Amino acid sequence: MRDSYPQSLTFLLKKSNIKLNTLKTIQQRAHALIKLNNTVISLLPLELKAWCKVANYRQHILIIEVTNASRKIRLNYELPRLVSKLRNTNLPFLSSINLKINPSLSSKKSKNYLAIQQIAITPPKQIISKLSKKSAKIISKLAKKSPKKLKEKLERLAALTK
């Protein structure tokens, strides 16, 4: 009791008499999982990036959490490509990927929630093409010589001038 003074966290991390230095091992494993999560997310298609998260990697099995069953089904189609890319780059001993459903990934407290909201709220940008004046003149001349149905469509197309 007389030598029980507060010790710094770095001292505890460096202390070697703790079996396997548990805290340091946990820290290293968490850092490795974060790096693996970033790698896996970068390999996923855009529509799945905000809905998935690497949960664990043990015994050469990667565990990925998904928000719901529909995302799980979509990710099942991507698994062969994902496994081959991960084997070629980071995880040569990867045997399989297990998918787990975790609805709390889409909750307001989740880190993914902001990314999910940005995807859900932001509508896809539609590209509205505009024609040059020269192209519009050519199309309108062509419309004059065309049948009625085609003429109406070509006139609408010619109206998309800059």
ABEGO torsion letter per residue (X at the ends): XAABBBBBAAAAAABAABBGGAAAAAAAAAAAAAAAAAAAAAABBAAAAAABBBABBBGGBBBBBBABAAAAAAAAAAAAAAAAAAAAAABAABABBBBBBBAAAABAABAAAAAAAAAAABBBBBBBBBBBAAAAAAAAAAAAABBAAAAAAAAAAAAABX
